[in-house]
Amino acid sequence: MLFYGPPGTGKTSTILALARQLFGPELMRSRVVELNASDERGIAVVREKIKNFAMAAVSAPDHKFRFRPLDMASTEARLAHIAQAEGLQLSPEIIPALIRASDGDMRRSITYLQSVARLATARGGDVRSMSAATVSELAGVVPQDVIESLAQSIGISSEDEAMPTATGSDFDRISRAVDHIVREGYSCMQVVLQLHDYIITHPLLNARQKAQCALQLGHTDKALMDGGLESLQLLSLSLALHQAVRRGADPSLYELFCVAIASAESAPLRDLVHSTSRLVLDHGGVVRNVQYWGKRTLPQRARRHQAYHTSGDYWLMQFDTNAPTLKVLNDRLRQDPRVIKWNTLKLGEKLREIVPPGASGGVTQAQATMGGKSIDYLG
């Protein structure tokens, strides 16, 4: 039988329990050999211990068993049992923090729990005073805000936050973020691991971007294992990820047709156009044209946000963006109380598909015509 899986998932405990059940405590010593790969390795171990034991063992069909990380409920229950047996009164946030820091490794979770208890004793305080941040610090986990700050400097914004405007070139912005991580003394390998999880699960990156980023992360992991300088490898990785995100953005041209709640003032509509355009721009898109069609009567009465409407402000926007950003845009419009109805239409993959050669491609400046005058809705 072959047992494989992440550490701390019960492989050793399972095989020892199975061997004891099959052979009993007496025969188990002659039927089971346990080797630690950290201490016993090399050709001599294979020729002497493993070969001699294998010759005496009875041959049997091979079976493979894959062990997965323990589920959250089982891990929480076991840690709570250990804490109760040791007389530890933990705060509600400690056990989830231990599980997150250990990444499903039960053995490591217990080790972190022991470290937290020792630290509390050394400080002369109660274990209940220990916070989730303390657990992350003991485990060497990089704070999430540090990972998000590095990702933003690379060009990966979160779903709810726009890219911050920063002075200087892209290299200067990335270099400042990397220098901050190096000065704080965070492990570059840990940064790579957490950055990988952040990128792979990011809702605004497409499959091409994630694949290109994964390749760069793999190259950096190999370089660090070979003894590369952490500061240079992290800077090189960040610049490579920046290029991968930009090259893989793959934007398409879309047209948004929107009907907003009619208002006697232009401020509500101005704010709606501003927030919609800003979402596109902050995620690397381009707003090419905005048109205001005026107040019009709806074809039929529409119910929206527990109210009925018979007229609305009609406006249209043409823009370039990628599919994940478009999903966020639709979600925002769906929840916006100022919107009665809207529709997005994909015009094409490239500008040349819809604009004849030599044409300007529409309005590129951030202006919309409203009521016969030009309004700077991004100002």
N, C-alpha and C positions, 0 to 999 in steps of 0.2 A: 504494500500500500504506500502511496505517496501523498503526504499531507503538505499542502503549500498554502501560503497566504501571508498577510501582513503580520508583524510581530505583535505579541500580546493578545492574540485571538483564541488561544487555547489549544494549539497544536500539540505541544509537549504534554500538557495535562491530559488531553484526550488519549494519546497513545499510551501513556503510563497507566491510566485507568483501564484501558482496554487490555493491556498486557497483564495487569494484575487480575482482571476478571477471567481472562482466558487460562492463565497458567498458575495463578495463585501466588502467594508471597514466596514460596520456596523455590519453585521452578522458574520464577521470573528472573532470578539472577543469572541463570544459565541460558535463558532464551532471549534476553534483552541486553543490548549493548548501547550505551548512551555516550555520544561523543560531542564535545564542544568545539565547533569549527574555529573559534577564536584561539583555542589553545592547542588542539590536536589536529594538525594538518601536515601535509607533505606526503611524499611517496611512501615513507616508512610506515606511516599510520595505515595507509591503504593496503600495503603488502602484509603487514603483521596483524593488526587488530581486525580490520574490515574483512580481509580475505579469509582469515582463519575462522572468523565467526560465520561468514557466508557459507563456507564449505560444510560447516556442521549444521546449519539451519536447513529446515525442510523447505523445498521450493514450493511456491504457490503462485496462482495467477496474480498479476499486478492490477491494482485498483487505485484510482486517483480521487482524492477528496480535497476540494478547495474550501478553505476557511475564510470567511468574510469578517470584517470588523463587527463587534458586538453592537446590537441595537441600543439606542439611547436608554430605553426603559430598563433593560437588563443591567447596563453599566451603572445607571443611577441607583438601582436597588442594591447592587453589590457594594458600591462605595458607601451608601448609607448604612448598610449592615456593618461594614468595617469601622466606620466612624462611631456607631453606637457601641460596638464591642470595645473600642478603645476609649470610650467616654468623651468623645469629641462632639461639641455642639457647634455645628457649622451654620453659617448664614445661607439663605436660600440660593444665593448666586454662586457659591463656591463649587458645588458639584457640577453644574453645567460648564463652569469655567475649566474645571479639571478635565472634563471630557473633550472640550474643544481644543485645549492645549495638547492633549495626548493623541488627538486624531484617531480615536477609536481603539487605541492600544490600552488594554486593561492593566497590564503590568506597569506601564508608564504612569497611568492615572493613580495607581496606588503609591508609586514612588513620589509623585508630586504631592499627594495628600500627606505623606510622611514628611516631606520637606516643609510644607505649610505648617504642620504641627510643630516641627522643631524650631522654625523661625518664630512662631508665636511664643513658644517657651523661652527662647533666647531673649526676646524682647520683654519678657515678663508680663505679657498680656494674655488675652483670651483668643482662641481660634476664631471666635465669632467676629473679631475685629479685622480679620484678614479679608481683603476684597478680591474681586475677580482680576483687577489690575495686578495685584500681588502675585496671583497664580501665573498670569501671563509673563510677568517679569522673571519669576523663578524658572519657568519653562523655556525662556529665551525667545518667546513669541514677540514679533515686532508689532507694535500698536497698529490698529487698523487705520487710524488717521494718517500715519506715516506712509503706509502702503498706498492709500488713496491720493496723498499729496504727490508721491512719486508718479503714480499713474496719470494724474492730471498734467504733470510736467511733460510726460511722454506724449500726451494728446488723447488720453482716455478719460472722458468725463463720466461722472456718475449719472444715473437716470434722472435724478431730481435736481442736480446742481449743474450749472453751466460752467464752462471752462473759464477760470479766472484770467483776466487780462493782466499780462506781465510785461514789464519793460525788457528790452534786450532781445537777442536772437533766441532761436530754439535751443541752440547749444548752451547758451548762458543759463537759460531757465532749467534745463536738465542738469547741468553741472552743479547749480546751486542745490537742487534736491538731492543729488548724490552726495555732495559734500556734507549736507546735514546728516544723512544716514551714517556716513563714515565717522563724523565727529561724535555722534551718539554711541558709537561702538556696537551697532547691531551686526549680527552675523550676515554676511553676504549670501551664504547658502540658504539661510532662513528667509531672507528677502526674496530670493529666487523662487523658493517653494510657495510662499504666500502670494507672490505676484502671479505665479502660474494659476493658482486657484482663483484669484481675482479676475484674471483675463478670461479663463475658460468659462466662468459662470457669468460674465458680463453680458447684460441684455442688449447693449447697443453695438456690439461687435458682431460682424457676420462670420460665417464659417471660414472664409478665406483669410480674414485677418487673424482669427484664432489659430489657424493652422500655421501661418507664417510666424506668429509670435511663439508658438510652441517649438518650432525649429530653432529659433534664436535662444530660447530658454534652455533647450537641450544642449546646444553648443556651449553655453556659458557654464552649465552644470559640469560638463566634461572638462572644461578649462580649469574650473575651481578644483575638481578632483585631482587634476594633474599638478596642482600647486600654483596656479596663476595668482597674481596680485589682486586682492579683492576689490580695491578701489577702482583699478583700471578695468577690471572685468565688469563691474557694475555699471560704470560709465559707458563702456562699449555696448553692453546689453541694452541700456536705456536708449541710446542713440539708434541701435538696430531696431528696437521695438517701435520707436517713433517713425522710422521709415516704413516698417511693415504695416503699421496702422494707416499711414497715409496712402501707401500704394494699394492696400486692399480695401479701401473705403468703397470703391465701386458705386458712385452715386448715379442715380437716374433722375430724369426730369419728370416732375409731377405738376399737376394743376389742382388747386384746391378751390372749390366753389362753396361758399359759406353764406348762410342767412343768419344774421344776428337779430336780437330783439330790437325793434325800432325804438329810437330814443330821440327826443327833441334836441339833445346836445350831442356833439361829436366826441366827447371825452370817452364814453364807454366803448364805442367802436374803435377809436384810436388806440385805447389800451389793449383791446383784443387783437388788433392787427400787430401791435408792437410785441406782445407776448408770443404770438404765433411765429412771427418773423425771427424774433430773438432765439427761439428754440431751434430753428433751422440753422441760424448762423453760428450759435454756440456749439453745435455739434458738427461743424465743418462744412455745412451746406452753403448754398448761394441763393439769395432771393433775386429773381430776375425781373419780375413784374408784379405790380399790385394795382388793381383797378377797382374803383368804387362805382357801382351801378345805380346807386340811389335807393330810396325807399319804394318798395313795390308791394302790391297786394299778393298774398299767397294764393296759389291755385285752390287750396281748400284750408279750412281751419286746422291748425296743428296744435297738438298738446305736447308741451315740453316743460319739465320741472314743475309739474302739478299746476300748470296754467295754460290757458288757450291763447293762441295768437292768430291774428288775421293778416298782419303785415310785418315786414321786416326790412332790415338794411342788407342789401345784396352786395357782396364783394368777392373778388377773385384774386388768387395769388399763384404765380408760377415760380417754381423753385427746384433746386437740385438737392437731393439728400439720399441717404441709404435707407434700406428697408427697416432696420431696427429703429432709426429715428422717426420714420414715418409711423411706426406702430405707437411710439410714445406720443406723437402729435395727435393721432386719432384718439388715444386715451384721454389726452388733455381736453380735446374738443368735446368728447362725450361727457365729461364731468363739468365743463364750463357752463355756468348758469346763464351766460349771455348768448349762447348759441342755440338756435332753434333747430337747424339741420345743416348738414354739410356733406360733401362728397369729394373724394380724392381720385384723380385719374392719372395713370401713368402714361406720359406722352412719348417716351422713348428712352433708350439707354444712353444715347449721345446727343449733343446739341445739334450736330449736323443732320440727324435723322429728321428733325422737324423744322429747322431753319435753313433756307436756301443759302448757298455760298455767297459771301459778301454781305449778308444781313447782319444787323447789330445784335440780334437775339433778344430784343426787348429792353426794358428799362433795367439797368444794373444799379443805379443809385437808389438809396433807401428812401424813396418818396412815393406817395400815393396821391392820386387826384381825388379830392373830396369836396363836393359842393362848388366845383369850378375853380378851386385853388389848390396849389400844391402844399401838402402837409408833410413835414419831416417826422414820420412816425417812429423813427429809431433815435431821434434826438433826445 
